[in-house]
Amino acid sequence: MSDSADKESKTEAPTQKRYTDAAEKGNVPFSREVTVFASTLGIYIYLLFYLPSGVASLWESLRDLFEKPDQWRFESGPDIVALFMRLAGEAAVMVVPAFVLMAMFGVGSSVLQNLPSPVLDRIAPKFSRLNPVAGFQRIFGLPGLVEFGKSLFKVLVVGIIIVISLRGEFLTSLDAMYADPQFLLSRLTSDVKVVLIIILIASAAIGIADYFWTHHQWFTELKMTKEEVKEERKQQDGDPLMKQKRRSFARDLARRRMIAAVPRATLVIANPTHYAVALRYVREEDPAPVVIAKGADLIALKIRSVAEENGIPVFEDPPLARSMFAQVSVDSVIPPVFYKAVAELIQRIYASKTRPRRTH
C-alpha cells in the first residue's frame, strides 16, 4: 500500500542531476533481449557465410580418416592423441568463429545501449538482497511477470512456429540419415538456418518491445515527488540564508568599490538628496561620459559628501538625475539622449577653470 502511494506521488520528471546520480550508481536502462537478438544475428551470419566452408573442410578430414585408415598410425598412445588433436583443431577452426561473432555482436549491442563504466556499488555486498520479502516482490511483481511473459513467448510461440515450419521436413530428415554424410550435414545446416531465422525474427520483436519497456520502467523509477524536486533545487542553490548573506556581501563590496571611484569623477548630478550620479569624462579615455557611481538616499548623500571633499562639482538637476539613475548602469557610457544636457554641465566646468581670476 505504501509503495503504490509512493509511486502515485512521483509525478515530476527526473532532473538532470537525478539522471547523473543514477548513471554513477550503474542504474541505466539495459535490455537483455537486444543482446540476445544481436548474438543470434551473429550466429546466423556465421551459418550463412562461414559454416559451409568450415563443414567442407571438416568433412575432408573425416573422409580421409574413414576412407583411408591405413594412412594413420595407431600403434601407441601418442598416435591416438595426435589424431584427436588434429580433429579437435579442425573442429575448433569451425566452431571458434561462431563464439567470436556471438561475443562481438553481444558486447557491441551492450556498448551501444550504454557505455561500460566501473561501478563498485553494484558488486558491493548488500544484506538487503537477502531479504526474502524483497525477493518475492521481484519475482511476482510487474518486472517478474514481464520476464515470465517473455520466456513464455519464446518457448510456446517460437516453438510452435518452428514445429509448423519444419513439420514437412520430418520424413525427409529421417531419409537423410541413410544418405551421404556430407548431404546430411548440408541438410542439417539448412534446417538450422530456418530455425535461426524464426528465432531471429522473434528475438527482434521481443528486443524492440523490451527496449522501450526497460526505458519506460527506468524513467518511471527515476520520477520524483514535488518535495524531492524542491529539496534538490534547495541543495543546488544552497541555504537561502547563506545565499542572502553572500548577496549582501557582494552588494557591500560593489558599493565600496563605487564610492572609492567617486574621487575620479568629473562631476556629480544630484536630486538634491534622493539621487546622485557621478560621471567621469576624459576625452582620451572614452568617447562619452561614463557613470562610475550612482545611488539613492544614504548612498546618494555619501557620493555627494565624497565629491565635495575632493572638490568635484555637484550639479542639482532632479529630472536629469532621476533619468540617468534609472537608465544607465555603473561603468556604462551614457546614451546619446543625455549628451546635450551633460555636455552643457561639462562646458560650465571647463569655463570655470579657464575663467581668469579677478585681482583686487
Phi, psi and omega in degrees: 000318181290325179295318179294322178294323179293321179293323180293331181282344180275088184251354185261143177293148180298144176277171179296324178295323178297316177298316182295315179297320180295319180294322179295332178270003180083009179272087181231153179290132181213127180255116177291332182291330175295321178294320178298317178298316181296318179295319177296322177297321177297319178296320180294319177298322178297313180296326185283321189249331189249325187299319181304314179291325179293319178296319180297318179295317179294322179296321178299319180293317180293323180294320176297325182291317185273328183274333181232064182293340181291346178282347184254140179265131178232041184274340183211173179299315178303329178294318178295319179297318180298321179296313181293326178295321179293316179295322178295323178295318177297318179292322180295321178300329181275326188268322186303316178303329178296315179293324179295313179296318180298318179293318181298313181292321180294313179294321179298319178294325178292318180293321180294328178287313179207132178295136181291142178210139181290127179231102182292335182295333182285333182259356178290139180293136179229123181290341179295337179288342178273359181289117182295329180295315179296322177295320177298320179293324178293323183284315186257006175280187181299314177301320179296320178295323178296316178298320178297320178296321178294317179295319179297320178297317181295316185286309187280300186296310181295321179297318179296318180296320180294317180298316179296320183291325185258005182299320181286346182267000187294309182294323178296323179293324177295320177294328182292342179295334181259007181267187179298138181302324179295322176293324179296316178296320179296319179295318179297319179298320179296318179293321179296323178297318179298316179297317181293324177297317179297314179296323181295315179295316179295319179295323178296316180296315179293321181297317179297314179296319182291327179299311180290327179294314180296321178293322178294316179296318179297316179296320180295320180293329182274351180300152189238157171277165179297325178294322179294321178296316179296317181296320179294318178297322179295320179293322180289320181281338182093176179296128180304322180294316178294322179297320178293322178295319179296319178295319179297318179296320179295321178294320178298317178297319180296320179295317179297318178296323180292315179295323180294338180274348183300320180301343179271000184288156175269324179201164177233132177252126187234171185220078290296340179236342185279323182228150175210134180231121180262129182243145174236132178223113172232120188302326182283342183265311186225152180287343182211164178301147181243136175281114181257349177197146174203155181189169179235152176057243185298322179292322177298318178296321179295319178298315179297319181297314180295321179296316180294324178295331181259011176071029179267130182300138178241121180250130178266110179218086186307310181299317181293320180296315180296316182295315181292324178298321184279331191254339187242129178270165181294144181068022178244149176285140181293146179289163183301336183297337181261000185303311187296313182296317181289324180298322178297319179293319179293324177297323178294323178294313180297323180294321180292329180284327182269351180292129180291141179287141177282140179247138181270000000 
